Amino acid sequence: MANLKTSYIGRPLHYFPEIPSTNSWLKQNVLIQETGTVAVTDNQTQGKGQYKREWITAPRANLAFSVLLRPGNPKYMHSVTLVAALAACDALKPMLGERCCVKWPNDIYFKGKKIAGILVESTFTGDKLDKLILGVGINVNQLAFPSNLPDAGSVRMAKSDLAMLPREEILANYLNALEERLNRWEVKPSSIRKEVNYRLIGYSCYGKLQVGSEILSGTYKFMGINDDGFPVFLDSEADICVYRSEQIRFQPDGKPSEPIVWNS
């Protein structure tokens, strides 16, 4: 693939014109796959997002791919989602500038529209982490979405000229950025904290906190993530609350939709 500069991510890369799920393919063939193996398809017919929600993507318009990883720091495996999110922001910077932001834990937004999502699935041998499969969907050229997805958008929709965008180039940019990010993260997992915080929707803002289906009483301040990658909040009693469940949703007052660092 042109523009791919990695040493192991995307080497090898398996392309499928159509496949039910790139994550599922890697899980089913995981014993023969090397670290960094990528599966990519033009048409993913049974893609899944978080909580087994359907990931809808138009054929031959977007990017749907998965990466097989074996992280050296299993204690921090949950933060690999945020590493992948930062890589997406890096890859889209040439087209969208610095304004991509992260909705914890796994979505990429641009000006209030969700343009990418990440799903990480793990496999264990006994109680030991064996492999991580990183599934990535990036809406690149799709111009229309179902009415039940009002927040969905694409990179092409975000650009004023609406010209078709090169999916292969974006994929190469992403894989290059992912390897660079992973190399730094493996050495020092906490190194991503500040960059993630600056891109988190609602960082340093006050708002409502939802845990599962329950909206907690009172107002919370979103303090960003800690060194382990978990969200930290300050409640109305000035107590610090750390949540480890991915079923956390924070609704900031004023609904800021851009990274706070770029608004200052």
WOKARA-V735208 format. One record per backbone hydrogen bond with DSSP energy under -0.5 kcal/mol. NH is the residue of the N-H (numbers start at 0). CO is the residue of the C=O. If there is no record, write none. Layout:
# WOKARA-V735208
<<NH:CO> <NH:CO>>
This chain:
# WOKARA-V735208
<<3:0> <4:2> <9:35> <10:7> <13:37> <14:12> <15:39> <18:42> <24:20> <25:21> <26:22> <27:23> <28:24> <29:26> <31:28> <32:29> <35:67> <36:33> <37:11> <38:65> <39:13> <40:63> <41:15> <44:18> <44:42> <45:19> <48:52> <51:48> <52:49> <54:46> <55:53> <56:54> <59:41> <60:57> <61:57> <62:137> <63:40> <64:135> <65:38> <66:133> <67:36> <68:66> <68:131> <75:72> <76:73> <78:75> <79:76> <80:77> <82:78> <83:79> <84:80> <85:81> <86:82> <87:83> <88:84> <89:85> <90:86> <91:87> <92:88> <92:89> <94:91> <95:91> <96:92> <98:95> <100:108> <101:198> <102:106> <103:101> <105:102> <106:102> <107:115> <108:100> <109:112> <110:98> <110:256> <111:256> <112:109> <113:150> <114:107> <114:112> <115:107> <116:136> <117:105> <118:134> <120:118> <120:132> <122:130> <124:127> <125:123> <127:124> <129:122> <130:122> <131:68> <132:120> <133:66> <133:131> <134:118> <134:132> <135:64> <136:116> <137:62> <138:114> <139:137> <140:60> <148:145> <151:148> <152:113> <154:138> <155:139> <157:153> <158:154> <158:155> <166:164> <169:165> <170:166> <171:167> <172:168> <173:169> <174:170> <175:171> <176:172> <177:173> <178:174> <179:175> <180:176> <181:177> <182:178> <183:179> <184:180> <185:181> <186:182> <187:183> <190:187> <191:188> <192:189> <195:191> <196:192> <197:193> <198:194> <198:195> <199:195> <199:196> <200:101> <202:199> <203:221> <204:201> <206:219> <207:250> <209:248> <210:213> <211:209> <211:246> <213:210> <215:208> <215:213> <219:206> <220:233> <221:204> <221:219> <222:220> <222:231> <225:229> <228:225> <230:242> <231:223> <232:240> <233:220> <234:232> <234:238> <237:234> <240:232> <242:230> <248:209> <250:207> <250:248> <251:249> <252:205> <254:251> <260:197> <261:258> <262:259> <263:259>>
